[in-house]
Amino acid sequence: MTEPERAGHRERLRKKFLEHGLDKFTDEEIVELLLTFATPRRDCKQQARQAMAQFKTLRNLFEAPTEELTKISGIGPNNAFGIKFIHQITRKFLRERMMNRPYLNSSEEVLEYLYHAMRSLTHEAFRVIYLSAAHEIVNEETIAVGTATEVPVTPRQIVERAVKNGSASIVLAHNHPGGEPAPSDEDRLLTRETAFLCGMMGLRLLEHLIIAPGGHFSFAQEGHLAEYDREFQKFYSKLSR
């Protein structure tokens, strides 16, 4: 492709984006346009084709290590930097989009953010989202990082952080790097004990999500949190007699 042809092709891609957004773009065209930002005077179609052939999806491409990206002929450090930079911007946007909004009205945004932040991790991490009395999201943080198979966290640690953040209720999330989101016996026990301790402290556990490459698991949707709440109410009523 000659220089005028290359310039014309890039201009057509930019015009297409300005007129239609990404709706009419193929994944390969998205990668091609992104690569042009760090490669001003070279055709990027072949690099984009090779990148998609290797990584299959945009998610895999954005989550790939820099050293894997630069193995593709024509994708240099500047291209890889641009890809990782866009990935981090997206994560920041998703986090900010859910902040200060009622959780019940933004649970899909919360799940999207957690997927983006956790699904590609190679180690387990435990996050807590803190909510106000009006269920507005006021803060979010990672409170523990572990290995590929476990993360060290206790109900006391979770509740202490919730109290420090002035929360009225919380949402828990951790990931399973191995692939499947099904909870282990340890996950169930931790969730139950945390729900009980929250109840004793006047807090409410709204959700515990497990994020994995193969999907996610919701303790609330599966009815486990409601079950734990009934158990706590029976337990608490006996203490109050």
C-alpha positions in Angstrom: 0.0 0.0 0.0 1.4 3.4 -1.0 1.6 6.3 1.3 -1.4 8.1 -0.2 -3.4 4.9 -0.1 -2.4 4.3 3.5 -3.4 7.8 4.5 -6.7 7.4 2.7 -7.4 4.1 4.4 -6.7 5.5 7.9 -8.9 8.5 7.2 -11.7 6.2 6.1 -11.4 4.3 9.4 -11.4 7.5 11.4 -14.4 8.9 9.5 -16.2 5.6 10.0 -15.6 5.8 13.7 -16.8 9.4 14.0 -20.0 8.6 12.1 -20.9 5.3 13.6 -18.7 4.7 16.7 -17.5 1.1 16.9 -20.8 -0.5 15.9 -19.8 -1.0 12.3 -16.1 -2.0 13.1 -14.8 -5.5 13.1 -12.4 -6.4 16.0 -9.6 -6.4 13.5 -10.4 -2.9 12.4 -10.5 -1.7 16.0 -7.0 -3.1 16.6 -5.8 -1.6 13.3 -7.0 1.9 14.2 -5.5 1.7 17.6 -2.2 0.6 16.3 -2.1 3.6 13.9 -1.8 6.0 16.8 1.7 4.8 17.6 2.6 3.9 14.0 2.0 7.1 12.0 3.6 6.2 8.7 3.2 2.4 8.3 0.3 0.2 7.4 -1.1 -1.7 10.4 -3.6 -4.0 8.7 -1.3 -7.0 8.8 -0.3 -6.5 12.4 -3.9 -6.2 13.4 -4.8 -9.4 11.5 -1.9 -11.3 13.2 -2.9 -10.0 16.6 -6.5 -11.1 16.3 -5.3 -14.5 14.9 -3.2 -15.0 18.0 -5.3 -13.6 20.8 -8.8 -14.4 19.2 -10.7 -11.7 21.2 -10.2 -8.0 22.1 -10.3 -9.0 25.8 -7.5 -11.4 25.4 -5.5 -8.8 23.4 -5.9 -6.1 26.0 -5.1 -8.4 28.9 -2.0 -10.0 27.2 1.4 -9.3 28.8 3.5 -6.7 27.0 6.1 -9.3 26.1 3.4 -11.3 24.3 2.2 -8.3 22.3 5.6 -7.4 21.1 6.3 -10.8 19.8 4.0 -9.9 16.9 6.0 -8.5 14.0 5.4 -4.8 13.7 4.0 -4.3 17.2 6.6 -2.5 19.1 6.8 -1.1 22.7 4.9 2.1 21.8 2.0 0.0 20.3 2.0 -2.2 23.4 2.0 0.8 25.7 -1.0 2.2 23.8 -2.9 -1.0 24.2 -2.2 -1.3 27.9 -3.0 2.4 28.4 -6.4 2.1 26.8 -7.0 -1.0 28.9 -6.3 0.9 32.1 -8.4 3.9 31.0 -11.3 1.6 30.5 -10.9 0.1 34.0 -10.8 3.6 35.5 -13.9 4.6 33.6 -15.8 1.6 34.7 -14.9 2.2 38.3 -15.8 5.9 38.2 -19.1 5.1 36.4 -20.4 3.0 39.3 -19.2 5.3 42.1 -21.8 7.3 44.1 -24.7 5.5 42.4 -27.3 3.3 44.1 -26.0 -0.3 44.0 -29.5 -1.8 43.1 -29.6 0.5 40.0 -26.0 -0.2 39.0 -25.4 -3.8 39.8 -24.7 -4.5 36.1 -22.0 -1.8 36.0 -20.5 -3.2 39.2 -20.3 -6.7 37.7 -18.9 -5.3 34.4 -16.2 -3.4 36.4 -15.3 -6.5 38.5 -15.1 -8.7 35.3 -12.8 -6.2 33.7 -10.6 -5.9 36.9 -10.5 -9.5 38.0 -11.2 -12.0 35.3 -7.7 -12.1 33.9 -5.8 -12.2 37.2 -3.5 -15.1 37.7 -3.8 -14.9 41.5 -6.8 -14.7 43.8 -7.7 -11.2 45.0 -10.5 -10.1 47.4 -12.4 -6.9 46.9 -15.0 -5.1 48.9 -17.4 -2.4 47.7 -18.7 -0.1 50.5 -22.2 1.4 50.4 -23.9 4.1 52.3 -27.2 3.9 54.2 -28.9 4.8 50.9 -27.0 1.9 49.2 -24.8 4.4 47.2 -21.3 3.1 46.4 -18.9 5.2 48.3 -15.6 3.3 48.0 -14.0 0.1 46.7 -10.7 -1.6 47.4 -8.7 -4.8 47.3 -8.2 -5.9 50.9 -6.2 -9.1 50.2 -4.1 -10.7 47.5 -3.2 -14.4 47.5 -2.0 -17.3 45.4 -3.5 -19.0 42.3 -5.8 -21.1 44.6 -6.6 -19.1 47.7 -6.6 -15.6 49.2 -6.1 -15.0 53.0 -9.0 -13.0 54.3 -11.2 -13.2 57.5 -14.7 -11.9 58.3 -13.2 -9.7 61.0 -10.9 -8.1 58.5 -13.8 -7.5 56.1 -16.0 -5.9 58.8 -13.2 -3.8 60.2 -12.7 -2.3 56.8 -16.4 -1.7 56.4 -16.6 0.1 59.7 -13.6 2.2 58.9 -15.2 3.2 55.6 -18.4 4.2 57.4 -20.5 1.6 55.4 -24.0 0.5 56.1 -23.7 -2.4 53.7 -21.1 -4.2 51.6 -20.6 -6.2 48.4 -17.8 -8.8 48.4 -16.0 -10.1 45.3 -13.1 -12.5 44.7 -11.9 -14.4 41.7 -11.1 -18.0 40.7 -8.2 -17.9 38.2 -8.6 -21.6 37.5 -11.7 -21.2 35.4 -15.0 -22.1 37.2 -16.8 -19.7 39.5 -18.5 -22.4 41.7 -17.8 -21.6 45.4 -15.7 -23.9 47.5 -16.6 -25.0 51.0 -14.2 -22.3 52.3 -16.0 -19.7 50.2 -19.4 -20.7 51.6 -18.1 -20.7 55.2 -16.4 -17.3 54.8 -19.6 -15.8 53.4 -21.8 -17.2 56.1 -19.6 -16.1 58.9 -19.2 -12.6 57.3 -23.0 -12.3 57.0 -23.3 -13.3 60.7 -20.7 -10.8 61.8 -22.2 -8.1 59.7 -25.5 -8.7 61.3 -24.0 -8.4 64.8 -22.4 -5.1 63.8 -25.5 -3.6 62.2 -24.2 -4.0 58.7 -25.7 -5.8 55.8 -24.0 -8.1 53.3 -25.7 -7.5 50.0 -23.7 -9.8 47.7 -20.7 -12.0 47.3 -19.6 -12.5 43.7 -17.0 -15.0 42.4 -15.5 -13.9 39.1 -13.9 -16.5 36.8 -13.0 -16.9 33.1 -15.9 -19.3 32.8 -18.5 -16.9 34.3 -19.5 -15.7 37.7 -21.4 -16.9 40.8 -23.7 -14.8 42.9 -24.4 -15.8 46.5 -27.4 -13.4 46.5 -29.0 -14.7 43.2 -28.6 -18.3 44.3 -30.4 -17.6 47.6 -27.6 -18.3 49.9 -27.5 -14.8 51.5 -31.2 -15.0 52.2 -30.6 -18.4 53.9 -27.8 -17.0 56.0 -29.9 -14.1 57.0 -32.7 -16.4 58.2 -30.2 -18.4 60.2 -28.8 -15.2 61.7 -32.3 -14.0 62.7 -33.0 -17.3 64.5 -29.6 -17.1 66.2 -30.0 -13.5 67.2 -33.6 -14.1 68.5 -32.2 -16.7 70.9 -29.5 -14.3 72.2 -32.2 -11.6 72.8 -34.3 -13.8 75.1 
